[in-house]
Structure formats: structure tokens, C-alpha cells
Amino acid sequence: MDAKLLKKVQNAKPATAGVITTWARRSQISPEMIGFTFGVHNGKSHVEVIVNEDMVGHRLGEFSPTKKFLRHGGKMQKEMEIKKQEAEIASAKSAKESTAAAPAAKK
């Protein structure tokens, strides 16, 4: 664990510490860090990581991804997206028709 980060954790309490910013992605999470919120640098900005019991033994960098996942490409993905858009349009049209028919039925 990074010495500066350890010092910050030991001198603070989880409830009052706020976000502790750090660039030490290689620091291993220890039991003393449970409850703290860390701003782990991902190369561009600080990603807030709230430490819980399941994270002990892992590294801070594991919870701050450095690359932004957009989507998998390819022909199949595009076809699935087109079908999804068509289904949304069809459901919106049917909802619009049902709301237009409801006031006419009351008269």
C-alpha cells in the first residue's frame, strides 16, 4: 500500500473523510480502508470507488477502468439494434393509438 495513502486513511474516519483522491492504482485494499471513498485516477479523471468488504485484497486500479467500452461492433450487432428500434417505434405507435381511441370511446 502507498505510504501517503495509508497515512490519509489512518488520520481520517470513513464518515467524515469525503473523497480521498489518489493516483496509486497499484495500492492493495486493506481492511482499514473499508467504508472510505477513493477517487482513483484512470488517466483522465478520478473515478469514485466506495470500498466494501468484498474488495479487500484487490487493487484500487481494478475498480477504475482506463478504457471506455462503447460496444461490440459487427453486422449482427447492427441488426439487433435496428430490430430494437423498430420494436420501440411499434410499441410507441400502439400506445399512441390506444390513448387516441380511449377518449373517442367515452363520447
C-alpha positions as CSV (number, residue, x, y, z in Angstrom):
1,M,0.0,0.0,0.0
2,D,1.2,3.5,-0.8
3,A,2.6,5.3,2.3
4,K,0.8,8.6,1.6
5,L,-2.5,6.8,1.1
6,L,-2.0,4.8,4.3
7,K,-1.3,8.0,6.2
8,K,-4.5,9.6,4.9
9,V,-6.6,6.6,5.8
10,Q,-5.2,6.3,9.4
11,N,-5.8,10.0,10.1
12,A,-9.4,10.1,9.0
13,K,-12.7,8.4,9.7
14,P,-14.9,7.0,6.9
15,A,-17.9,9.2,7.7
16,T,-16.0,12.5,7.6
17,A,-13.2,11.9,5.2
18,G,-15.1,12.6,2.0
19,V,-13.4,11.5,-1.3
20,I,-9.7,10.7,-0.9
21,T,-8.1,11.3,-4.3
22,T,-5.2,9.1,-5.3
23,W,-3.0,8.2,-8.3
24,A,-1.8,5.0,-6.6
25,R,-3.7,2.4,-8.6
26,R,-1.4,-0.3,-7.6
27,S,-2.2,0.0,-3.9
28,Q,-3.8,-3.1,-2.4
29,I,-7.0,-2.6,-0.5
30,S,-6.6,-3.4,3.2
31,P,-9.3,-3.9,5.9
32,E,-8.6,-0.4,7.3
33,M,-9.9,1.1,4.1
34,I,-13.4,-0.3,4.3
35,G,-16.0,2.4,4.2
36,F,-13.8,5.1,2.6
37,T,-14.5,6.6,-0.8
38,F,-11.4,7.0,-3.0
39,G,-11.1,9.0,-6.2
40,V,-8.9,6.6,-8.2
41,H,-7.2,8.2,-11.3
42,N,-7.9,6.4,-14.5
43,G,-5.6,8.5,-16.7
44,K,-8.1,11.2,-17.4
45,S,-10.2,11.8,-14.3
46,H,-10.8,10.4,-10.8
47,V,-13.4,7.6,-10.6
48,E,-15.1,7.4,-7.2
49,V,-14.7,3.9,-5.6
50,I,-16.5,3.1,-2.4
51,V,-14.6,0.3,-0.6
52,N,-16.5,-2.6,0.9
53,E,-15.5,-5.9,2.5
54,D,-15.5,-7.8,-0.8
55,M,-12.8,-5.6,-2.2
56,V,-10.1,-6.4,0.4
57,G,-7.1,-8.0,-1.2
58,H,-7.7,-6.4,-4.6
59,R,-6.0,-3.3,-6.1
60,L,-7.6,0.1,-6.4
61,G,-6.9,0.2,-10.1
62,E,-9.2,-2.8,-10.7
63,F,-12.2,-0.7,-9.9
64,S,-11.3,2.3,-12.1
65,P,-11.3,1.2,-15.8
66,T,-8.9,3.1,-18.0
67,K,-10.7,2.4,-21.3
68,K,-14.3,3.3,-22.2
69,F,-16.2,0.4,-23.6
70,L,-18.6,1.5,-26.3
71,R,-20.0,-1.7,-27.8
72,H,-19.0,-4.7,-29.8
73,G,-19.4,-4.0,-33.5
74,G,-20.3,-6.1,-36.4
75,K,-23.2,-6.9,-38.6
76,M,-25.1,-8.9,-36.0
77,Q,-25.0,-6.1,-33.5
78,K,-26.3,-3.6,-36.0
79,E,-29.2,-5.9,-37.0
80,M,-30.1,-6.3,-33.3
81,E,-30.1,-2.6,-32.8
82,I,-32.3,-2.0,-35.8
83,K,-34.8,-4.6,-34.6
84,K,-34.8,-3.0,-31.2
85,Q,-35.5,0.5,-32.6
86,E,-38.3,-0.9,-34.8
87,A,-39.9,-2.6,-31.8
88,E,-39.7,0.6,-29.8
89,I,-41.4,2.6,-32.6
90,A,-44.1,0.0,-33.0
91,S,-44.8,0.0,-29.2
92,A,-44.9,3.8,-29.2
93,K,-47.4,3.8,-32.2
94,S,-49.7,1.3,-30.5
95,A,-49.6,3.3,-27.2
96,K,-50.4,6.4,-29.1
97,E,-53.3,4.8,-30.9
98,S,-54.7,3.3,-27.7
99,T,-54.7,6.7,-26.0
100,A,-56.3,8.3,-29.0
101,A,-59.0,5.6,-29.1
102,A,-59.8,5.9,-25.4
103,P,-61.2,9.4,-25.4
104,A,-63.3,8.7,-28.6
105,A,-64.9,5.7,-26.8
106,K,-66.0,7.8,-23.9
107,K,-68.1,10.2,-26.1
